[in-house]
Structures are given as structure tokens and as C-alpha cells.
């Protein structure tokens, strides 16, 4: 009965060694990529998405009250916010990374 436990222990040790090697070899690159992604997301939200969404909210607030009630009741305000945020984040990512699409 002890033989299967030894096999599992051997596989676990092998996996632990592989994970340790990956973290040692690529740990700095992984951390740098995570921090870069978080920084890009923060800057994009702070300086691109938030100002544009505020302008969009100001433009929508000039609509008649009946239209605003329908927009809110149908959830279009959330839909527009999500779509605008996604589009702006993708555009900012392309600008920062220099991609042309």
C-alpha cells in the first residue's frame, strides 16, 4: 500500500521543483508584466476612461426626463458605460503598445 504514496510524493516533489525553477527563472519577468499591466489599467482608467465617461454622463443628462427614465429602466446607461470603457481601454492599450489595427 505504501508504493502508491511514494509515487504521489515523487510527482509532488517533481511539480514543486518545476514550479520553483519557473519562479526563479522567470519570476522577475512575471512580476514586471503584472505590475506593468496594473499600471496601464490604472493610468487608462484614471486619465482616459473616467474623463470620457464623465463627459458622456453630462451629455446624456441634457436629454429630457422621460428619455432618461427609459434609459435607466432599460439599463442602457450601464450598457453604454461598459461598451465605452471596453473600447477606450482597447484604444489606449493600442496607443501605449504602439499597435495599429
C-alpha angles and dihedrals in degrees: 000000000000093000097075090049090054090050092051091047090051093051091046091052090048092051091047091051091049093049091047091051093049092049092048094045100040104017096106092048092048092049092046092051092049092049091046092051092048091048092049091049092049095047092045093050095043099046106023114023100038097050093045092048090049090053090047091051091050091050093049092047090066091065120102117276094248091056091048090053091053092046090052095043093052092045092238091138091064092043092052091046093051094046094046091048093050093047093047094047091050091048092048091048090053091049094048095044093041096238121154118206 
